[in-house]
Amino acid sequence: MNLVFLVWQYLKFRPLTTVLNILLLGLGIAVITIMVLSNLQLQRNISRNAQGIDLVIGAKGSPMQLILSSIFHVDVPTGNIKIRDAERFAKGALVKQSIPLALGDSYRSFRIVGTDKRYAGLYSAELAQGKWWTRSMEATLGSVVATRTGLKTGDRFSSAHGLTSGGHEHDEQTYQVVGVFAATGSILDELILTNIESIWQVHDLWTAADQQRSQQDTIPLLTRSPIVPVIMRGDSVREITSLLIQYRSALGAVQLPRIVNSNSTMQAASPVFETARLFSIIGSGADLFLAFAYLLILIAGISIFIALYNSLRERRYDMAIMRTMGASRIKLFVAVLVEGIVMSVAGSFAGLALGHIALAAVPFWFEQTEKAGITGWYFHPFELILVSGSALLGVVCALVPAVEAYRTDISDILAENN
């Protein structure tokens, strides 16, 4: 008798119990899949988005909020800082590179970031079409922005005040799309980049007269890059949102945050420290869900064991008949083991599928998860461990019933049924 056919008949013997056990185990595996894959993706994307950024300097407030708003663009800024205050630290001997950011507006919930070309360089950005922004009110789009909004090179759009849809629109000033970045797999894909003068111009802080005067009597802001804004001598009004700092040496990590926090009206926040704190907060909730998932798996294992054991008792006569027809003890032993393995592995695959579907569906309800880079199309070798572990669970649950099947005594069972 074919072993596969035999196991299939065993599973069909009690279909509702089989399906229930598979679903119960699948739910536990799904929760573990969601928690592990989302955590791995979050760590991967945090590392990618924070690469080349050792410190963020911004307005006083929550350090976590400063990191989330300036690096990951999932929170509102803590405020603005004066350019002259920022320059004190941007030009210091401890700093290798400083990149200014000006935030505050958006287009259809995609953030408009006033900055310079070096910001895109953090993510090794390349153009898919068009060119880099070079003048005020020109913008280069991230790949996701272009896809979702339908904007293309040459189109114009108006920004809205605030970082979500529904804010006051600046209809009097329109941006022109001059280029689109190729996909980078980073937060850059979700952003619209322009120069800082554009942000000032939209908010009536930068006029044509300013531009003409700046060409005659200026002080470079933070760098000599032609894309970076300039300020007039004596000007203390212009503001930016934050500075992204890269240290020149390890000494900067020791001294610069302390100097900024104690000797200025600004604050310095470390991406490494704040993201570690974020994961510790997330980890507390994740541990609770994982404990629940392991409980479900334990219950599923006990359920599979009970189902196999009860099913074996109901099939003792059938097994005795099979023995008389030539089935060996080993074949019955293996059949019961395979039955347990099939149920547990089916449960693991059901759980993996459910977990990936859930991760793929979450961004439709929670937009921030997509900005965090969480997707259902991410696969990890850890999933193979889950499948292997499920198979082992099936062996453990089926071992006692399989031994009972091996020890089936033909004469005793047939005598009991006569």
Secondary structure, 3 states (H helix, E strand, C coil): CCHHHHHHHHHHHCHHHHHHHHHHHHHHHHHHHHHHHHHHHHHHHHHHHCCCCCEEEEECCCHHHHHHHHHHCCCCCCCCEEHHHHHHHHCCCCEEEEEEEEEEEEECCEEEEECCHHHHHCCCCCEEEECCCCCCCEEEECHHHHHHHCCCCCCEEEEEECCCCCCCEEEEEEEEEEEEECCCCCHHHHEEEECHHHHHHHCCCCCHHHHHHHCCCEEECCCCCCCCCEEECCCCCCEECEEEEEECCHHHHHHHHHHHHHHCCEEEECHHHHHHHHHHHHHHHHHHHHHHHHHHHHHHHHHHHHHHHHHHHHCHHHHHHHHHCCCCHHHHHHHHHHHHHHHHHHHHHHHHHHHHHHHHHHHHHCHHHHHCCCCCCCCCCHHHHHHHHHHHHHHHHHHHHHHHHHCCCHHHHHHHCC
